[in-house]
Amino acid sequence: MALGTYIQSIQTIGDELMASGHPIDEHNLTFSLLRGLGQNYNVFFASMSS
């Protein structure tokens, strides 16, 4: 999956949770996005989550 497509899918999930009355805060949404990036982004993930 292309990075842009992946990011859009995470945003869509966040929007759907909000619409269903179960919003996720930006911190958790961002953490979920970073956690799902895969091994190629481990250094980036480590720097963003510290």
BADOVEX-441889 format. One record per residue: x negated, y negated, z negated of N, C-alpha, C, O in turn. Coordinates in nm, 4 decimals, always signed. Each point is the difference from the previous one (the first is absolute). Example, Ala and Ser with C-alpha at 12.3 -4.5 7.8 and 13.67 -1.06 7.14 Angstrom:
2
<node n_x="-1.3190" n_y="+0.5690" n_z="-0.7800" ca_x="+0.0890" ca_y="-0.1190" ca_z="+0.0000" c_x="-0.0900" c_y="-0.1200" c_z="+0.0000" o_x="-0.1036" o_y="+0.0019" o_z="-0.0665"/>
<node n_x="+0.1386" n_y="-0.1069" n_z="+0.1385" ca_x="-0.0820" ca_y="-0.1190" ca_z="-0.0060" c_x="+0.0770" c_y="-0.1090" c_z="-0.0730" o_x="-0.0509" o_y="-0.1108" o_z="-0.0169"/>
***
This chain:
50
<node n_x="-0.0854" n_y="+0.1167" n_z="+0.0000" ca_x="+0.0854" ca_y="-0.1167" ca_z="+0.0000" c_x="-0.0905" c_y="-0.1237" c_z="+0.0000" o_x="-0.0982" o_y="-0.0061" o_z="-0.0740"/>
<node n_x="+0.1313" n_y="-0.0887" n_z="+0.1549" ca_x="-0.0749" ca_y="-0.1253" ca_z="+0.0045" c_x="+0.0184" c_y="-0.0765" c_z="-0.1312" o_x="+0.1042" o_y="+0.0104" o_z="-0.0646"/>
<node n_x="-0.2045" n_y="-0.0857" n_z="+0.0268" ca_x="+0.0034" ca_y="-0.0732" ca_z="-0.1271" c_x="+0.1194" c_y="-0.0944" c_z="-0.0072" o_x="+0.0685" o_y="-0.0062" o_z="-0.1021"/>
<node n_x="-0.0435" n_y="-0.0673" n_z="+0.2100" ca_x="+0.1137" ca_y="-0.0925" ca_z="+0.0008" c_x="+0.1322" c_y="+0.0709" c_z="-0.0194" o_x="+0.0879" o_y="-0.0498" o_z="-0.0703"/>
<node n_x="-0.0732" n_y="+0.1662" n_z="+0.1324" ca_x="+0.1216" ca_y="+0.0799" ca_z="-0.0140" c_x="+0.0155" c_y="+0.0494" c_z="-0.1434" o_x="+0.1098" o_y="-0.0006" o_z="-0.0556"/>
<node n_x="-0.2215" n_y="+0.0435" n_z="-0.0035" ca_x="+0.0015" ca_y="+0.0481" ca_z="-0.1384" c_x="+0.0417" c_y="-0.1123" c_z="-0.0951" o_x="+0.0844" o_y="+0.0201" o_z="-0.0873"/>
<node n_x="-0.1435" n_y="-0.1375" n_z="+0.1045" ca_x="+0.0336" ca_y="-0.1129" ca_z="-0.0863" c_x="+0.1474" c_y="-0.0363" c_z="+0.0138" o_x="+0.0671" o_y="-0.0275" o_z="-0.0994"/>
<node n_x="-0.0172" n_y="+0.0274" n_z="+0.2217" ca_x="+0.1412" ca_y="-0.0307" ca_z="+0.0230" c_x="+0.0908" c_y="+0.1030" c_z="-0.0666" o_x="+0.1052" o_y="-0.0353" o_z="-0.0532"/>
<node n_x="-0.1456" n_y="+0.1632" n_z="+0.0558" ca_x="+0.0831" ca_y="+0.1033" ca_z="-0.0623" c_x="+0.0047" c_y="-0.0169" c_z="-0.1512" o_x="+0.1041" o_y="+0.0233" o_z="-0.0615"/>
<node n_x="-0.2158" n_y="-0.0637" n_z="+0.0004" ca_x="-0.0011" ca_y="-0.0250" ca_z="-0.1441" c_x="+0.0905" c_y="-0.1190" c_z="-0.0333" o_x="+0.0742" o_y="+0.0036" o_z="-0.0981"/>
<node n_x="-0.0804" n_y="-0.1081" n_z="+0.1796" ca_x="+0.0859" ca_y="-0.1169" ca_z="-0.0216" c_x="+0.1473" c_y="+0.0375" c_z="+0.0152" o_x="+0.0847" o_y="-0.0477" o_z="-0.0755"/>
<node n_x="-0.0548" n_y="+0.1328" n_z="+0.1724" ca_x="+0.1381" ca_y="+0.0451" ca_z="+0.0202" c_x="+0.0496" c_y="+0.0779" c_z="-0.1217" o_x="+0.1138" o_y="-0.0177" o_z="-0.0434"/>
<node n_x="-0.1984" n_y="+0.1026" n_z="-0.0105" ca_x="+0.0370" ca_y="+0.0747" ca_z="-0.1207" c_x="+0.0284" c_y="-0.0967" c_z="-0.1145" o_x="+0.0979" o_y="+0.0171" o_z="-0.0728"/>
<node n_x="-0.1825" n_y="-0.1181" n_z="+0.0564" ca_x="+0.0227" ca_y="-0.1012" ca_z="-0.1038" c_x="+0.1312" c_y="-0.0726" c_z="+0.0202" o_x="+0.0740" o_y="-0.0229" o_z="-0.0956"/>
<node n_x="-0.0445" n_y="-0.0135" n_z="+0.2202" ca_x="+0.1266" ca_y="-0.0675" ca_z="+0.0308" c_x="+0.1201" c_y="+0.0900" c_z="-0.0286" o_x="+0.1014" o_y="-0.0458" o_z="-0.0528"/>
<node n_x="-0.1131" n_y="+0.1726" n_z="+0.0875" ca_x="+0.1097" ca_y="+0.0943" ca_z="-0.0236" c_x="+0.0224" c_y="+0.0221" c_z="-0.1489" o_x="+0.1143" o_y="+0.0109" o_z="-0.0445"/>
<node n_x="-0.2221" n_y="-0.0042" n_z="-0.0328" ca_x="+0.0145" ca_y="+0.0140" ca_z="-0.1450" c_x="+0.0689" c_y="-0.1226" c_z="-0.0587" o_x="+0.0860" o_y="+0.0125" o_z="-0.0872"/>
<node n_x="-0.1235" n_y="-0.1302" n_z="+0.1346" ca_x="+0.0637" ca_y="-0.1225" ca_z="-0.0487" c_x="+0.1485" c_y="-0.0005" c_z="+0.0351" o_x="+0.0837" o_y="-0.0341" o_z="-0.0836"/>
<node n_x="-0.0512" n_y="+0.0716" n_z="+0.2061" ca_x="+0.1399" ca_y="+0.0010" ca_z="+0.0435" c_x="+0.0833" c_y="+0.1009" c_z="-0.0778" o_x="+0.1206" o_y="-0.0183" o_z="-0.0170"/>
<node n_x="-0.1851" n_y="+0.1254" n_z="-0.0305" ca_x="+0.0731" ca_y="+0.1022" ca_z="-0.0743" c_x="+0.0135" c_y="-0.0343" c_z="-0.1486" o_x="+0.0607" o_y="+0.0746" o_z="-0.0770"/>
<node n_x="-0.1186" n_y="-0.1893" n_z="+0.0381" ca_x="+0.0091" ca_y="-0.0399" ca_z="-0.1399" c_x="-0.1119" c_y="+0.0534" c_z="-0.0858" o_x="+0.0073" o_y="-0.0071" o_z="-0.1227"/>
<node n_x="-0.1124" n_y="+0.0614" n_z="+0.1854" ca_x="-0.1142" ca_y="+0.0550" ca_z="-0.0719" c_x="-0.1291" c_y="-0.0604" c_z="+0.0549" o_x="-0.0819" o_y="+0.0702" o_z="+0.0593"/>
<node n_x="+0.0645" n_y="-0.2017" n_z="-0.0795" ca_x="-0.1174" ca_y="-0.0657" ca_z="+0.0590" c_x="-0.1311" c_y="+0.0480" c_z="-0.0610" o_x="-0.0046" o_y="+0.0413" o_z="-0.1159"/>
<node n_x="-0.1000" n_y="-0.0471" n_z="+0.1942" ca_x="-0.1347" ca_y="+0.0303" ca_z="-0.0462" c_x="-0.0773" c_y="-0.1315" c_z="+0.0013" o_x="+0.0097" o_y="-0.0767" o_z="+0.0958"/>
<node n_x="-0.0859" n_y="+0.0506" n_z="-0.2007" ca_x="-0.0721" ca_y="-0.1272" ca_z="-0.0034" c_x="-0.1174" c_y="+0.0030" c_z="+0.0988" o_x="-0.0452" o_y="+0.1064" o_z="+0.0422"/>
<node n_x="-0.0020" n_y="-0.2243" n_z="-0.0072" ca_x="-0.1052" ca_y="-0.0143" ca_z="+0.1020" c_x="-0.1265" c_y="+0.0767" c_z="-0.0372" o_x="-0.0647" o_y="+0.0582" o_z="+0.0871"/>
<node n_x="+0.0286" n_y="-0.0574" n_z="-0.2157" ca_x="-0.1199" ca_y="+0.0714" ca_z="-0.0441" c_x="+0.0110" c_y="+0.1486" c_z="+0.0318" o_x="-0.0923" o_y="+0.0586" o_z="+0.0566"/>
<node n_x="+0.2038" n_y="+0.0020" n_z="-0.0925" ca_x="+0.0180" ca_y="+0.1426" ca_z="+0.0248" c_x="+0.0114" c_y="+0.0309" c_z="+0.1490" o_x="-0.0492" o_y="+0.1030" o_z="+0.0460"/>
<node n_x="+0.1130" n_y="-0.1907" n_z="+0.0286" ca_x="+0.0108" ca_y="+0.0196" ca_z="+0.1437" c_x="-0.1380" c_y="-0.0070" c_z="+0.0647" o_x="-0.0330" o_y="+0.0819" o_z="+0.0858"/>
<node n_x="-0.0466" n_y="-0.1786" n_z="-0.1264" ca_x="-0.1359" ca_y="-0.0140" ca_z="+0.0532" c_x="-0.0855" c_y="+0.1195" c_z="-0.0393" o_x="-0.0751" o_y="+0.0518" o_z="+0.0826"/>
<node n_x="+0.0854" n_y="-0.0069" n_z="-0.2076" ca_x="-0.0769" ca_y="+0.1154" ca_z="-0.0455" c_x="+0.0390" c_y="+0.1245" c_z="+0.0791" o_x="-0.0866" o_y="+0.0790" o_z="+0.0377"/>
<node n_x="+0.2146" n_y="-0.0610" n_z="-0.0124" ca_x="+0.0452" ca_y="+0.1142" ca_z="+0.0796" c_x="-0.0558" c_y="-0.0065" c_z="+0.1414" o_x="-0.0422" o_y="+0.1012" o_z="+0.0559"/>
<node n_x="+0.0424" n_y="-0.2200" n_z="+0.0011" ca_x="-0.0555" ca_y="-0.0175" ca_z="+0.1339" c_x="-0.1482" c_y="+0.0357" c_z="+0.0011" o_x="-0.0445" o_y="+0.0756" o_z="+0.0864"/>
<node n_x="-0.0317" n_y="-0.1283" n_z="-0.1804" ca_x="-0.1436" ca_y="+0.0269" ca_z="-0.0048" c_x="-0.0290" c_y="+0.1474" c_z="-0.0244" o_x="-0.0909" o_y="+0.0563" o_z="+0.0609"/>
<node n_x="+0.1666" n_y="+0.0057" n_z="-0.1485" ca_x="-0.0219" ca_y="+0.1402" ca_z="-0.0342" c_x="+0.0229" c_y="+0.0904" c_z="+0.1204" o_x="-0.0622" o_y="+0.1057" o_z="+0.0103"/>
<node n_x="+0.1484" n_y="-0.1446" n_z="+0.0789" ca_x="+0.0319" ca_y="+0.0825" ca_z="+0.1152" c_x="-0.0872" c_y="-0.0232" c_z="+0.1221" o_x="+0.0226" o_y="+0.0617" o_z="+0.1040"/>
<node n_x="-0.1220" n_y="-0.1496" n_z="-0.1143" ca_x="-0.0813" ca_y="-0.0321" ca_z="+0.1166" c_x="-0.0915" c_y="+0.1135" c_z="+0.0451" o_x="-0.0317" o_y="+0.0087" o_z="+0.1186"/>
<node n_x="-0.0105" n_y="+0.0761" n_z="-0.2074" ca_x="-0.0872" ca_y="+0.1104" ca_z="+0.0385" c_x="-0.1464" c_y="-0.0289" c_z="-0.0300" o_x="-0.0362" o_y="-0.1094" o_z="-0.0432"/>
<node n_x="-0.0462" n_y="+0.2094" n_z="+0.0670" ca_x="-0.1405" ca_y="-0.0056" ca_z="-0.0383" c_x="-0.0787" c_y="-0.1085" c_z="+0.0730" o_x="-0.0973" o_y="-0.0517" o_z="-0.0549"/>
<node n_x="+0.1360" n_y="+0.0167" n_z="+0.1744" ca_x="-0.0731" ca_y="-0.1027" ca_z="+0.0742" c_x="+0.0056" c_y="-0.1355" c_z="-0.0693" o_x="-0.0814" o_y="-0.0876" o_z="+0.0292"/>
<node n_x="+0.1752" n_y="+0.0695" n_z="-0.1195" ca_x="+0.0188" ca_y="-0.1288" ca_z="-0.0672" c_x="-0.0341" c_y="+0.0081" c_z="-0.1485" o_x="+0.0385" o_y="-0.0890" o_z="-0.0758"/>
<node n_x="-0.1098" n_y="+0.1934" n_z="+0.0316" ca_x="-0.0301" ca_y="+0.0171" ca_z="-0.1423" c_x="-0.0751" c_y="-0.1183" c_z="-0.0601" o_x="+0.0320" o_y="-0.0426" o_z="-0.1110"/>
<node n_x="-0.1308" n_y="-0.0110" n_z="+0.1812" ca_x="-0.0762" ca_y="-0.1135" ca_z="-0.0525" c_x="+0.0914" c_y="-0.1203" c_z="-0.0143" o_x="-0.0053" o_y="-0.0693" o_z="-0.1016"/>
<node n_x="+0.0881" n_y="+0.0434" n_z="+0.1998" ca_x="+0.0952" ca_y="-0.1102" ca_z="-0.0055" c_x="+0.0972" c_y="+0.0198" c_z="-0.1157" o_x="+0.0265" o_y="-0.0932" o_z="-0.0760"/>
<node n_x="+0.0264" n_y="+0.2145" n_z="+0.0627" ca_x="+0.0945" ca_y="+0.0316" ca_z="-0.1082" c_x="-0.0651" c_y="-0.0253" c_z="-0.1353" o_x="+0.0613" o_y="-0.0604" o_z="-0.0880"/>
<node n_x="-0.1837" n_y="+0.1058" n_z="+0.0710" ca_x="-0.0704" ca_y="-0.0166" ca_z="-0.1286" c_x="-0.0189" c_y="-0.1478" c_z="-0.0320" o_x="+0.0175" o_y="-0.0411" o_z="-0.1147"/>
<node n_x="-0.0526" n_y="-0.0379" n_z="+0.2135" ca_x="-0.0222" ca_y="-0.1424" ca_z="-0.0261" c_x="+0.1317" c_y="-0.0730" c_z="-0.0297" o_x="+0.0012" o_y="-0.0943" o_z="-0.0791"/>
<node n_x="+0.1071" n_y="+0.1356" n_z="+0.1400" ca_x="+0.1289" ca_y="-0.0658" ca_z="-0.0199" c_x="+0.0688" c_y="+0.0430" c_z="-0.1290" o_x="+0.0809" o_y="-0.0752" o_z="-0.0543"/>
<node n_x="-0.1112" n_y="+0.1938" n_z="+0.0047" ca_x="+0.0713" ca_y="+0.0498" ca_z="-0.1183" c_x="-0.0774" c_y="-0.0210" c_z="-0.1295" o_x="+0.0447" o_y="+0.0440" o_z="-0.1059"/>
<node n_x="-0.1588" n_y="-0.1096" n_z="+0.1123" ca_x="-0.0759" ca_y="-0.0239" ca_z="-0.1237" c_x="+0.0240" c_y="-0.1387" c_z="-0.0542" o_x="-0.0561" o_y="-0.0364" o_z="-0.1034"/>
***
